[in-house]
Amino acid sequence: MVFIGLLVLATTILIGPGSTIAKLVFYAAAAMLIVMAIWSAFTGARTSILPMKACPFVKTIVAILFILVAAL
């Protein structure tokens, strides 16, 4: 998770959000977050710990935001 965030941040700072490479990074990060959200829904959401249950929703929202930024 930290690597995905740092990768997107570094790409945005160093290359800029409008470049083709940055958009590819945003889409790849969003795809990985969707995969991780599905994985978390099947594994971590079964626990009684509230942050683990909220994790798939948070990952999905962040993935949607990455897709929206890449579409601009």
PDB file of N, CA, C and O in Angstrom:
ATOM      1  N   MET A   1       0.817  -1.185   0.000  1.00  0.00           N
ATOM      2  CA  MET A   1       0.000   0.000   0.000  1.00  0.00           C
ATOM      3  C   MET A   1       0.865   1.254   0.000  1.00  0.00           C
ATOM      4  O   MET A   1       0.610   2.193  -0.754  1.00  0.00           O
ATOM      5  N   VAL A   2       1.881   1.263   0.844  1.00  0.00           N
ATOM      6  CA  VAL A   2       2.747   2.437   0.908  1.00  0.00           C
ATOM      7  C   VAL A   2       3.484   2.619  -0.415  1.00  0.00           C
ATOM      8  O   VAL A   2       3.644   3.744  -0.888  1.00  0.00           O
ATOM      9  N   PHE A   3       3.938   1.508  -1.017  1.00  0.00           N
ATOM     10  CA  PHE A   3       4.641   1.606  -2.293  1.00  0.00           C
ATOM     11  C   PHE A   3       3.750   2.198  -3.373  1.00  0.00           C
ATOM     12  O   PHE A   3       4.202   3.032  -4.156  1.00  0.00           O
ATOM     13  N   ILE A   4       2.495   1.780  -3.426  1.00  0.00           N
ATOM     14  CA  ILE A   4       1.576   2.311  -4.437  1.00  0.00           C
ATOM     15  C   ILE A   4       1.394   3.811  -4.257  1.00  0.00           C
ATOM     16  O   ILE A   4       1.428   4.568  -5.227  1.00  0.00           O
ATOM     17  N   GLY A   5       1.204   4.235  -3.024  1.00  0.00           N
ATOM     18  CA  GLY A   5       1.047   5.661  -2.753  1.00  0.00           C
ATOM     19  C   GLY A   5       2.289   6.464  -3.090  1.00  0.00           C
ATOM     20  O   GLY A   5       2.199   7.544  -3.676  1.00  0.00           O
ATOM     21  N   LEU A   6       3.453   5.935  -2.718  1.00  0.00           N
ATOM     22  CA  LEU A   6       4.697   6.638  -3.031  1.00  0.00           C
ATOM     23  C   LEU A   6       4.981   6.667  -4.525  1.00  0.00           C
ATOM     24  O   LEU A   6       5.513   7.651  -5.037  1.00  0.00           O
ATOM     25  N   LEU A   7       4.633   5.605  -5.221  1.00  0.00           N
ATOM     26  CA  LEU A   7       4.821   5.567  -6.669  1.00  0.00           C
ATOM     27  C   LEU A   7       3.969   6.630  -7.366  1.00  0.00           C
ATOM     28  O   LEU A   7       4.447   7.339  -8.252  1.00  0.00           O
ATOM     29  N   VAL A   8       2.730   6.729  -6.962  1.00  0.00           N
ATOM     30  CA  VAL A   8       1.839   7.748  -7.545  1.00  0.00           C
ATOM     31  C   VAL A   8       2.321   9.148  -7.186  1.00  0.00           C
ATOM     32  O   VAL A   8       2.327  10.040  -8.034  1.00  0.00           O
ATOM     33  N   LEU A   9       2.721   9.342  -5.946  1.00  0.00           N
ATOM     34  CA  LEU A   9       3.214  10.654  -5.519  1.00  0.00           C
ATOM     35  C   LEU A   9       4.476  11.048  -6.279  1.00  0.00           C
ATOM     36  O   LEU A   9       4.583  12.170  -6.774  1.00  0.00           O
ATOM     37  N   ALA A  10       5.428  10.124  -6.368  1.00  0.00           N
ATOM     38  CA  ALA A  10       6.680  10.422  -7.071  1.00  0.00           C
ATOM     39  C   ALA A  10       6.441  10.689  -8.553  1.00  0.00           C
ATOM     40  O   ALA A  10       7.062  11.577  -9.137  1.00  0.00           O
ATOM     41  N   THR A  11       5.545   9.925  -9.155  1.00  0.00           N
ATOM     42  CA  THR A  11       5.233  10.138 -10.569  1.00  0.00           C
ATOM     43  C   THR A  11       4.606  11.511 -10.781  1.00  0.00           C
ATOM     44  O   THR A  11       4.941  12.215 -11.733  1.00  0.00           O
ATOM     45  N   THR A  12       3.709  11.878  -9.903  1.00  0.00           N
ATOM     46  CA  THR A  12       3.044  13.173 -10.027  1.00  0.00           C
ATOM     47  C   THR A  12       4.027  14.323  -9.854  1.00  0.00           C
ATOM     48  O   THR A  12       3.976  15.307 -10.591  1.00  0.00           O
ATOM     49  N   ILE A  13       4.916  14.197  -8.885  1.00  0.00           N
ATOM     50  CA  ILE A  13       5.870  15.280  -8.627  1.00  0.00           C
ATOM     51  C   ILE A  13       6.930  15.365  -9.720  1.00  0.00           C
ATOM     52  O   ILE A  13       7.230  16.453 -10.212  1.00  0.00           O
ATOM     53  N   LEU A  14       7.497  14.224 -10.102  1.00  0.00           N
ATOM     54  CA  LEU A  14       8.628  14.229 -11.025  1.00  0.00           C
ATOM     55  C   LEU A  14       8.224  14.384 -12.488  1.00  0.00           C
ATOM     56  O   LEU A  14       8.913  15.065 -13.247  1.00  0.00           O
ATOM     57  N   ILE A  15       7.131  13.771 -12.887  1.00  0.00           N
ATOM     58  CA  ILE A  15       6.746  13.787 -14.301  1.00  0.00           C
ATOM     59  C   ILE A  15       5.598  14.750 -14.563  1.00  0.00           C
ATOM     60  O   ILE A  15       5.560  15.404 -15.605  1.00  0.00           O
ATOM     61  N   GLY A  16       4.674  14.839 -13.633  1.00  0.00           N
ATOM     62  CA  GLY A  16       3.494  15.674 -13.815  1.00  0.00           C
ATOM     63  C   GLY A  16       2.277  14.811 -14.073  1.00  0.00           C
ATOM     64  O   GLY A  16       2.388  13.747 -14.682  1.00  0.00           O
ATOM     65  N   PRO A  17       1.131  15.251 -13.624  1.00  0.00           N
ATOM     66  CA  PRO A  17      -0.067  14.407 -13.724  1.00  0.00           C
ATOM     67  C   PRO A  17      -0.642  14.274 -15.126  1.00  0.00           C
ATOM     68  O   PRO A  17      -1.475  13.397 -15.357  1.00  0.00           O
ATOM     69  N   GLY A  18      -0.234  15.100 -16.055  1.00  0.00           N
ATOM     70  CA  GLY A  18      -0.839  15.076 -17.382  1.00  0.00           C
ATOM     71  C   GLY A  18      -0.138  14.206 -18.400  1.00  0.00           C
ATOM     72  O   GLY A  18      -0.644  14.033 -19.509  1.00  0.00           O
ATOM     73  N   SER A  19       1.013  13.654 -18.058  1.00  0.00           N
ATOM     74  CA  SER A  19       1.771  12.879 -19.045  1.00  0.00           C
ATOM     75  C   SER A  19       1.179  11.482 -19.221  1.00  0.00           C
ATOM     76  O   SER A  19       0.414  11.003 -18.384  1.00  0.00           O
ATOM     77  N   THR A  20       1.544  10.857 -20.305  1.00  0.00           N
ATOM     78  CA  THR A  20       1.051   9.514 -20.615  1.00  0.00           C
ATOM     79  C   THR A  20       1.563   8.492 -19.601  1.00  0.00           C
ATOM     80  O   THR A  20       0.830   7.585 -19.208  1.00  0.00           O
ATOM     81  N   ILE A  21       2.809   8.637 -19.183  1.00  0.00           N
ATOM     82  CA  ILE A  21       3.381   7.708 -18.205  1.00  0.00           C
ATOM     83  C   ILE A  21       2.654   7.826 -16.875  1.00  0.00           C
ATOM     84  O   ILE A  21       2.368   6.818 -16.230  1.00  0.00           O
ATOM     85  N   ALA A  22       2.353   9.053 -16.464  1.00  0.00           N
ATOM     86  CA  ALA A  22       1.642   9.252 -15.208  1.00  0.00           C
ATOM     87  C   ALA A  22       0.254   8.625 -15.267  1.00  0.00           C
ATOM     88  O   ALA A  22      -0.191   8.009 -14.299  1.00  0.00           O
ATOM     89  N   LYS A  23      -0.419   8.777 -16.380  1.00  0.00           N
ATOM     90  CA  LYS A  23      -1.746   8.173 -16.516  1.00  0.00           C
ATOM     91  C   LYS A  23      -1.665   6.652 -16.456  1.00  0.00           C
ATOM     92  O   LYS A  23      -2.530   6.004 -15.867  1.00  0.00           O
ATOM     93  N   LEU A  24      -0.638   6.090 -17.057  1.00  0.00           N
ATOM     94  CA  LEU A  24      -0.439   4.645 -16.986  1.00  0.00           C
ATOM     95  C   LEU A  24      -0.195   4.197 -15.548  1.00  0.00           C
ATOM     96  O   LEU A  24      -0.717   3.168 -15.117  1.00  0.00           O
ATOM     97  N   VAL A  25       0.597   4.968 -14.809  1.00  0.00           N
ATOM     98  CA  VAL A  25       0.846   4.647 -13.402  1.00  0.00           C
ATOM     99  C   VAL A  25      -0.445   4.751 -12.601  1.00  0.00           C
ATOM    100  O   VAL A  25      -0.711   3.901 -11.751  1.00  0.00           O
ATOM    101  N   PHE A  26      -1.251   5.778 -12.855  1.00  0.00           N
ATOM    102  CA  PHE A  26      -2.524   5.930 -12.139  1.00  0.00           C
ATOM    103  C   PHE A  26      -3.454   4.752 -12.402  1.00  0.00           C
ATOM    104  O   PHE A  26      -4.064   4.219 -11.475  1.00  0.00           O
ATOM    105  N   TYR A  27      -3.563   4.345 -13.664  1.00  0.00           N
ATOM    106  CA  TYR A  27      -4.431   3.212 -14.000  1.00  0.00           C
ATOM    107  C   TYR A  27      -3.914   1.907 -13.405  1.00  0.00           C
ATOM    108  O   TYR A  27      -4.700   1.088 -12.929  1.00  0.00           O
ATOM    109  N   ALA A  28      -2.599   1.710 -13.430  1.00  0.00           N
ATOM    110  CA  ALA A  28      -2.022   0.493 -12.854  1.00  0.00           C
ATOM    111  C   ALA A  28      -2.219   0.454 -11.339  1.00  0.00           C
ATOM    112  O   ALA A  28      -2.522  -0.596 -10.773  1.00  0.00           O
ATOM    113  N   ALA A  29      -2.046   1.602 -10.690  1.00  0.00           N
ATOM    114  CA  ALA A  29      -2.256   1.667  -9.245  1.00  0.00           C
ATOM    115  C   ALA A  29      -3.721   1.420  -8.910  1.00  0.00           C
ATOM    116  O   ALA A  29      -4.026   0.730  -7.937  1.00  0.00           O
ATOM    117  N   ALA A  30      -4.616   1.971  -9.697  1.00  0.00           N
ATOM    118  CA  ALA A  30      -6.047   1.751  -9.465  1.00  0.00           C
ATOM    119  C   ALA A  30      -6.413   0.281  -9.652  1.00  0.00           C
ATOM    120  O   ALA A  30      -7.195  -0.269  -8.877  1.00  0.00           O
ATOM    121  N   ALA A  31      -5.856  -0.347 -10.669  1.00  0.00           N
ATOM    122  CA  ALA A  31      -6.134  -1.763 -10.895  1.00  0.00           C
ATOM    123  C   ALA A  31      -5.629  -2.609  -9.733  1.00  0.00           C
ATOM    124  O   ALA A  31      -6.318  -3.525  -9.284  1.00  0.00           O
ATOM    125  N   MET A  32      -4.436  -2.307  -9.249  1.00  0.00           N
ATOM    126  CA  MET A  32      -3.898  -3.065  -8.119  1.00  0.00           C
ATOM    127  C   MET A  32      -4.728  -2.843  -6.864  1.00  0.00           C
ATOM    128  O   MET A  32      -4.939  -3.775  -6.088  1.00  0.00           O
ATOM    129  N   LEU A  33      -5.199  -1.626  -6.658  1.00  0.00           N
ATOM    130  CA  LEU A  33      -6.040  -1.355  -5.494  1.00  0.00           C
ATOM    131  C   LEU A  33      -7.371  -2.102  -5.579  1.00  0.00           C
ATOM    132  O   LEU A  33      -7.883  -2.568  -4.561  1.00  0.00           O
ATOM    133  N   ILE A  34      -7.930  -2.218  -6.769  1.00  0.00           N
ATOM    134  CA  ILE A  34      -9.175  -2.983  -6.935  1.00  0.00           C
ATOM    135  C   ILE A  34      -8.933  -4.457  -6.607  1.00  0.00           C
ATOM    136  O   ILE A  34      -9.744  -5.090  -5.931  1.00  0.00           O
ATOM    137  N   VAL A  35      -7.805  -5.000  -7.094  1.00  0.00           N
ATOM    138  CA  VAL A  35      -7.464  -6.395  -6.781  1.00  0.00           C
ATOM    139  C   VAL A  35      -7.294  -6.570  -5.278  1.00  0.00           C
ATOM    140  O   VAL A  35      -7.782  -7.543  -4.704  1.00  0.00           O
ATOM    141  N   MET A  36      -6.608  -5.638  -4.646  1.00  0.00           N
ATOM    142  CA  MET A  36      -6.403  -5.724  -3.202  1.00  0.00           C
ATOM    143  C   MET A  36      -7.711  -5.552  -2.434  1.00  0.00           C
ATOM    144  O   MET A  36      -7.893  -6.163  -1.380  1.00  0.00           O
ATOM    145  N   ALA A  37      -8.616  -4.733  -2.946  1.00  0.00           N
ATOM    146  CA  ALA A  37      -9.911  -4.554  -2.289  1.00  0.00           C
ATOM    147  C   ALA A  37     -10.731  -5.836  -2.350  1.00  0.00           C
ATOM    148  O   ALA A  37     -11.378  -6.214  -1.373  1.00  0.00           O
ATOM    149  N   ILE A  38     -10.702  -6.497  -3.492  1.00  0.00           N
ATOM    150  CA  ILE A  38     -11.430  -7.768  -3.611  1.00  0.00           C
ATOM    151  C   ILE A  38     -10.815  -8.809  -2.687  1.00  0.00           C
ATOM    152  O   ILE A  38     -11.527  -9.551  -2.009  1.00  0.00           O
ATOM    153  N   TRP A  39      -9.504  -8.856  -2.667  1.00  0.00           N
ATOM    154  CA  TRP A  39      -8.801  -9.793  -1.797  1.00  0.00           C
ATOM    155  C   TRP A  39      -9.139  -9.507  -0.329  1.00  0.00           C
ATOM    156  O   TRP A  39      -9.390 -10.434   0.440  1.00  0.00           O
ATOM    157  N   SER A  40      -9.147  -8.239   0.055  1.00  0.00           N
ATOM    158  CA  SER A  40      -9.484  -7.868   1.433  1.00  0.00           C
ATOM    159  C   SER A  40     -10.927  -8.202   1.772  1.00  0.00           C
ATOM    160  O   SER A  40     -11.233  -8.558   2.910  1.00  0.00           O
ATOM    161  N   ALA A  41     -11.801  -8.090   0.804  1.00  0.00           N
ATOM    162  CA  ALA A  41     -13.213  -8.400   1.057  1.00  0.00           C
ATOM    163  C   ALA A  41     -13.400  -9.877   1.388  1.00  0.00           C
ATOM    164  O   ALA A  41     -14.251 -10.233   2.203  1.00  0.00           O
ATOM    165  N   PHE A  42     -12.612 -10.723   0.761  1.00  0.00           N
ATOM    166  CA  PHE A  42     -12.735 -12.154   1.019  1.00  0.00           C
ATOM    167  C   PHE A  42     -11.963 -12.621   2.243  1.00  0.00           C
ATOM    168  O   PHE A  42     -12.285 -13.665   2.809  1.00  0.00           O
ATOM    169  N   THR A  43     -10.956 -11.875   2.662  1.00  0.00           N
ATOM    170  CA  THR A  43     -10.132 -12.326   3.780  1.00  0.00           C
ATOM    171  C   THR A  43     -10.314 -11.468   5.031  1.00  0.00           C
ATOM    172  O   THR A  43     -10.772 -11.966   6.059  1.00  0.00           O
ATOM    173  N   GLY A  44      -9.969 -10.219   4.954  1.00  0.00           N
ATOM    174  CA  GLY A  44      -9.956  -9.367   6.136  1.00  0.00           C
ATOM    175  C   GLY A  44     -11.311  -8.905   6.613  1.00  0.00           C
ATOM    176  O   GLY A  44     -11.464  -8.541   7.779  1.00  0.00           O
ATOM    177  N   ALA A  45     -12.298  -8.910   5.737  1.00  0.00           N
ATOM    178  CA  ALA A  45     -13.613  -8.402   6.129  1.00  0.00           C
ATOM    179  C   ALA A  45     -14.366  -9.378   7.020  1.00  0.00           C
ATOM    180  O   ALA A  45     -15.416  -9.030   7.560  1.00  0.00           O
ATOM    181  N   ARG A  46     -13.864 -10.569   7.181  1.00  0.00           N
ATOM    182  CA  ARG A  46     -14.525 -11.562   8.028  1.00  0.00           C
ATOM    183  C   ARG A  46     -14.222 -11.372   9.507  1.00  0.00           C
ATOM    184  O   ARG A  46     -14.856 -12.008  10.348  1.00  0.00           O
ATOM    185  N   THR A  47     -13.286 -10.527   9.836  1.00  0.00           N
ATOM    186  CA  THR A  47     -12.910 -10.324  11.225  1.00  0.00           C
ATOM    187  C   THR A  47     -13.858  -9.341  11.890  1.00  0.00           C
ATOM    188  O   THR A  47     -14.669  -8.689  11.233  1.00  0.00           O
ATOM    189  N   SER A  48     -13.738  -9.250  13.198  1.00  0.00           N
ATOM    190  CA  SER A  48     -14.577  -8.304  13.935  1.00  0.00           C
ATOM    191  C   SER A  48     -13.906  -6.939  14.079  1.00  0.00           C
ATOM    192  O   SER A  48     -14.482  -6.037  14.686  1.00  0.00           O
ATOM    193  N   ILE A  49     -12.713  -6.771  13.540  1.00  0.00           N
ATOM    194  CA  ILE A  49     -11.972  -5.517  13.632  1.00  0.00           C
ATOM    195  C   ILE A  49     -12.508  -4.551  12.579  1.00  0.00           C
ATOM    196  O   ILE A  49     -12.473  -4.850  11.385  1.00  0.00           O
ATOM    197  N   LEU A  50     -12.998  -3.407  13.015  1.00  0.00           N
ATOM    198  CA  LEU A  50     -13.644  -2.448  12.121  1.00  0.00           C
ATOM    199  C   LEU A  50     -12.740  -1.921  11.010  1.00  0.00           C
ATOM    200  O   LEU A  50     -13.194  -1.851   9.868  1.00  0.00           O
ATOM    201  N   PRO A  51     -11.474  -1.543  11.277  1.00  0.00           N
ATOM    202  CA  PRO A  51     -10.636  -1.060  10.171  1.00  0.00           C
ATOM    203  C   PRO A  51     -10.421  -2.103   9.077  1.00  0.00           C
ATOM    204  O   PRO A  51     -10.295  -1.749   7.905  1.00  0.00           O
ATOM    205  N   MET A  52     -10.379  -3.363   9.440  1.00  0.00           N
ATOM    206  CA  MET A  52     -10.219  -4.416   8.434  1.00  0.00           C
ATOM    207  C   MET A  52     -11.477  -4.552   7.579  1.00  0.00           C
ATOM    208  O   MET A  52     -11.389  -4.892   6.399  1.00  0.00           O
ATOM    209  N   LYS A  53     -12.634  -4.291   8.158  1.00  0.00           N
ATOM    210  CA  LYS A  53     -13.883  -4.345   7.404  1.00  0.00           C
ATOM    211  C   LYS A  53     -14.021  -3.145   6.465  1.00  0.00           C
ATOM    212  O   LYS A  53     -14.630  -3.254   5.401  1.00  0.00           O
ATOM    213  N   ALA A  54     -13.460  -2.010   6.855  1.00  0.00           N
ATOM    214  CA  ALA A  54     -13.557  -0.795   6.041  1.00  0.00           C
ATOM    215  C   ALA A  54     -12.518  -0.751   4.926  1.00  0.00           C
ATOM    216  O   ALA A  54     -12.643   0.039   3.991  1.00  0.00           O
ATOM    217  N   CYS A  55     -11.508  -1.586   5.020  1.00  0.00           N
ATOM    218  CA  CYS A  55     -10.400  -1.548   4.069  1.00  0.00           C
ATOM    219  C   CYS A  55     -10.834  -1.705   2.604  1.00  0.00           C
ATOM    220  O   CYS A  55     -10.358  -0.937   1.768  1.00  0.00           O
ATOM    221  N   PRO A  56     -11.703  -2.650   2.249  1.00  0.00           N
ATOM    222  CA  PRO A  56     -12.097  -2.746   0.835  1.00  0.00           C
ATOM    223  C   PRO A  56     -12.776  -1.487   0.311  1.00  0.00           C
ATOM    224  O   PRO A  56     -12.579  -1.117  -0.846  1.00  0.00           O
ATOM    225  N   PHE A  57     -13.562  -0.834   1.136  1.00  0.00           N
ATOM    226  CA  PHE A  57     -14.244   0.388   0.714  1.00  0.00           C
ATOM    227  C   PHE A  57     -13.253   1.530   0.498  1.00  0.00           C
ATOM    228  O   PHE A  57     -13.367   2.280  -0.472  1.00  0.00           O
ATOM    229  N   VAL A  58     -12.288   1.661   1.394  1.00  0.00           N
ATOM    230  CA  VAL A  58     -11.287   2.719   1.275  1.00  0.00           C
ATOM    231  C   VAL A  58     -10.438   2.513   0.024  1.00  0.00           C
ATOM    232  O   VAL A  58     -10.171   3.464  -0.712  1.00  0.00           O
ATOM    233  N   LYS A  59     -10.016   1.283  -0.216  1.00  0.00           N
ATOM    234  CA  LYS A  59      -9.203   0.990  -1.396  1.00  0.00           C
ATOM    235  C   LYS A  59      -9.978   1.260  -2.678  1.00  0.00           C
ATOM    236  O   LYS A  59      -9.418   1.775  -3.646  1.00  0.00           O
ATOM    237  N   THR A  60     -11.251   0.918  -2.691  1.00  0.00           N
ATOM    238  CA  THR A  60     -12.074   1.151  -3.879  1.00  0.00           C
ATOM    239  C   THR A  60     -12.252   2.647  -4.135  1.00  0.00           C
ATOM    240  O   THR A  60     -12.185   3.090  -5.282  1.00  0.00           O
ATOM    241  N   ILE A  61     -12.473   3.414  -3.096  1.00  0.00           N
ATOM    242  CA  ILE A  61     -12.637   4.864  -3.244  1.00  0.00           C
ATOM    243  C   ILE A  61     -11.355   5.498  -3.773  1.00  0.00           C
ATOM    244  O   ILE A  61     -11.407   6.358  -4.653  1.00  0.00           O
ATOM    245  N   VAL A  62     -10.203   5.080  -3.244  1.00  0.00           N
ATOM    246  CA  VAL A  62      -8.927   5.621  -3.721  1.00  0.00           C
ATOM    247  C   VAL A  62      -8.690   5.232  -5.185  1.00  0.00           C
ATOM    248  O   VAL A  62      -8.189   6.041  -5.966  1.00  0.00           O
ATOM    249  N   ALA A  63      -9.045   4.009  -5.553  1.00  0.00           N
ATOM    250  CA  ALA A  63      -8.894   3.580  -6.944  1.00  0.00           C
ATOM    251  C   ALA A  63      -9.765   4.424  -7.869  1.00  0.00           C
ATOM    252  O   ALA A  63      -9.329   4.800  -8.957  1.00  0.00           O
ATOM    253  N   ILE A  64     -10.980   4.720  -7.449  1.00  0.00           N
ATOM    254  CA  ILE A  64     -11.873   5.570  -8.246  1.00  0.00           C
ATOM    255  C   ILE A  64     -11.275   6.969  -8.399  1.00  0.00           C
ATOM    256  O   ILE A  64     -11.341   7.560  -9.476  1.00  0.00           O
ATOM    257  N   LEU A  65     -10.695   7.492  -7.328  1.00  0.00           N
ATOM    258  CA  LEU A  65     -10.065   8.814  -7.411  1.00  0.00           C
ATOM    259  C   LEU A  65      -8.876   8.804  -8.365  1.00  0.00           C
ATOM    260  O   LEU A  65      -8.686   9.756  -9.122  1.00  0.00           O
ATOM    261  N   PHE A  66      -8.071   7.737  -8.340  1.00  0.00           N
ATOM    262  CA  PHE A  66      -6.947   7.635  -9.279  1.00  0.00           C
ATOM    263  C   PHE A  66      -7.444   7.606 -10.712  1.00  0.00           C
ATOM    264  O   PHE A  66      -6.858   8.245 -11.586  1.00  0.00           O
ATOM    265  N   ILE A  67      -8.518   6.873 -10.961  1.00  0.00           N
ATOM    266  CA  ILE A  67      -9.078   6.801 -12.325  1.00  0.00           C
ATOM    267  C   ILE A  67      -9.605   8.162 -12.763  1.00  0.00           C
ATOM    268  O   ILE A  67      -9.422   8.559 -13.914  1.00  0.00           O
ATOM    269  N   LEU A  68     -10.254   8.873 -11.857  1.00  0.00           N
ATOM    270  CA  LEU A  68     -10.761  10.200 -12.192  1.00  0.00           C
ATOM    271  C   LEU A  68      -9.634  11.178 -12.506  1.00  0.00           C
ATOM    272  O   LEU A  68      -9.742  11.985 -13.429  1.00  0.00           O
ATOM    273  N   VAL A  69      -8.550  11.102 -11.731  1.00  0.00           N
ATOM    274  CA  VAL A  69      -7.406  11.986 -11.987  1.00  0.00           C
ATOM    275  C   VAL A  69      -6.767  11.650 -13.333  1.00  0.00           C
ATOM    276  O   VAL A  69      -6.375  12.549 -14.077  1.00  0.00           O
ATOM    277  N   ALA A  70      -6.663  10.370 -13.642  1.00  0.00           N
ATOM    278  CA  ALA A  70      -6.052   9.973 -14.911  1.00  0.00           C
ATOM    279  C   ALA A  70      -6.914  10.380 -16.098  1.00  0.00           C
ATOM    280  O   ALA A  70      -6.395  10.632 -17.185  1.00  0.00           O
ATOM    281  N   ALA A  71      -8.221  10.446 -15.898  1.00  0.00           N
ATOM    282  CA  ALA A  71      -9.123  10.814 -16.990  1.00  0.00           C
ATOM    283  C   ALA A  71      -9.086  12.309 -17.292  1.00  0.00           C
ATOM    284  O   ALA A  71      -9.529  12.723 -18.364  1.00  0.00           O
ATOM    285  N   LEU A  72      -8.581  13.114 -16.394  1.00  0.00           N
ATOM    286  CA  LEU A  72      -8.521  14.576 -16.624  1.00  0.00           C
ATOM    287  C   LEU A  72      -7.484  14.954 -17.626  1.00  0.00           C
ATOM    288  O   LEU A  72      -7.315  16.136 -17.924  1.00  0.00           O
TER     289      LEU A  72
END
